[in-house]
C-alpha cells in the first residue's frame, strides 16, 4: 500500500498538473485529480470539454504535453496501455459478432496468454457476477442491449484490472435500460472494490452512480467533490448552469440592505452570504427549477408575478412553463398534484434565499 509522508493512505491514482496540447488547441490545462482505491468517480462535462482526452491519458492511449500520472505511487506516464493493468469499456460495445459470449469474454485473456485453467475460472467468475447464466453460448445478435452491455463490461473486468475506465458506455441505450444499468454498474464497483473512472456528459448518470464528481469545462477543472455537494453547492456559475436544471437571473447586491435586487422583475430577497461586499455589485443568481415556490398571486406574498403558459407532465413531477410580466419564460418543477394548475393561473414565484446561488457577474 502506498502511503503519504504523514502516514495516511495516498491516492491510488494521482493526476498531477496534466496538460495536453494539439497544435494550437489546448484540450487540457494544468489539471490535477486524486482518486482513491475504492472510489467511483465521474468525469462530467459538455462535448469538447476535455473529458475523453483525460480518459485517454489515464489509459495510456495518448501522452500528456506536461504533467505526470501515478498509479499506486508508480509513475505510469510513459507506460503503454497493456502495462497499466486497466480495463476499458466504450460507448460502442465492440463485441465480435462471429464469436459467442464465452469467446468474447475469453478474448483479452487469450491475447495475454493466460493459462487455460485460469481462463475457465475467470469465465465462471464473469458469468456469475454479471448474471450471464444461460447466455454464454449465444452470439451478440441473440442478446438484448442490456445483455450486450453486460458482456462488454465483463470483457473489461475479466482480466481483473486494478482500474476500470468507462467512456460513456450507456449512451446508446434507451432510458429505461440505462437506468437499470446505472444500478448494475454501481453494484459491480462496490462488489469489486476497484476504482471506476466514468466519463459522461449526462449529469443524471454522474450523480446517480458516482461517489465524487469532477466537472471539466474548457480543459480545466471547474469542481471536484461529493456528488450531492456539487449539486447543492456549485462553486462556479458554469457548474450552477450545467449540473441540474437551473434558471439564471441578473441582479444587483445592495450591501446596505444586504439584499439582492432583481430589478427586471421588481423583486428582491435577503442574501447574507455576500454581506461582506461593499456598495452595489452586479451578480448572477441561479435557482434550481425544482426549488421554486409557487403561490396564488392573491396571497399577497412577495415574488415574481407570472402566469401558467403550459403544463408538462413528467411522471411524479410537473413542469410549469411560466410567463412573467417581462415576457420571459421560467420553468418551475413541482410534485404532481391531483389536478395540475390550469393554464392562465396567476401565480407569485419566489424561492428560499438559502436555496439559490449568487455569483459576481462575469465571473
C-alpha positions, 0 to 999 in steps of 0.5 A: 500500500502506498502511503503519504509522508504523514502516514495516511493512505495516498491516492491510488491514482494521482493526476498531477498538473496534466496538460495536453496540447494539439497544435494550437488547441489546448484540450487540457490545462494544468489539471490535477485529480486524486482518486482513491482505491475504492472510489467511483468517480465521474468525469462530467462535462459538455462535448469538447470539454476535455473529458475523453482526452483525460480518459485517454491519458489515464489509459495510456492511449495518448501522452500528456504535453506536461504533467505526470500520472501515478498509479499506486505511487508508480509513475505510469506516464510513459507506460503503454496501455497493456502495462497499466493493468486497466480495463476499458469499456466504450460507448460502442460495445465492440463485441465480435459478432462471429464469436459467442459470449464465452469467446468474447469474454475469453478474448483479452485473456487469450491475447495475454496468454493466460493459462487455460485453467485460469481462463475457465475460472475467470469465465465462471467468475464473469458469468456469475457476477454479471448474471450471464447464466444461460447466455454464454453460448449465444452470439451478440445478435441473440442478446438484448442491449442490456445483455450486450452491455453486460458482456462488454463490461465483463470483457473489461473486468475479466482480466481483473484490472486494478482500474476500470475506465468507462467512456460513456458506455450507456449512451446508446441505450434507451432510458429505461435500460440505462437506468437499470444499468446505472444500478448494475454498474454501481453494484459491480464497483462496490462488489469489486472494490476497484476504482471506476473512472466514468466519463459522461456528459449526462449529469443524471448518470454522474450523480446517480452512480458516482461517489465524487464528481469532477466537472471539466469545462474548457480543459480545466477543472471547474469542481471536484467533490461529493456528488450531492455537494456539487449539486447543492453547492456549485462553486462556479456559475458554469457548474450552477448552469450545467449540473441540474436544471437551473434558471439564471437571473441578473441582479444587483447586491445592495450591501446596505440592505444586504439584499439582492435586487432583481430589478427586471422583475421588481423583486428582491430577497435577503442574501447574507452570504455576500454581506461582506461586499461593499456598495452595489455589485452586479451578480448572477443568481441561479435557482434550481427549477425544482426549488421554486415556490409557487403561490396564488398571486392573491396571497399577497406574498412577495415574488415574481408575478407570472402566469401558467403558459403550459403544463408538462407532465413528467411522471411524479413531477410537473413542469410549469412553463411560466410567463412573467410580466417581462415576457420571459419564460421560467420553468418551475418543477413541482410534485404532481398534484391531483389536478395540475394548475390550469393554464392562465393561473396567476401565480407569485414565484419566489424561492428560499434565499438559502436555496439559490446561488449568487455569483459576481457577474462575469465571473 
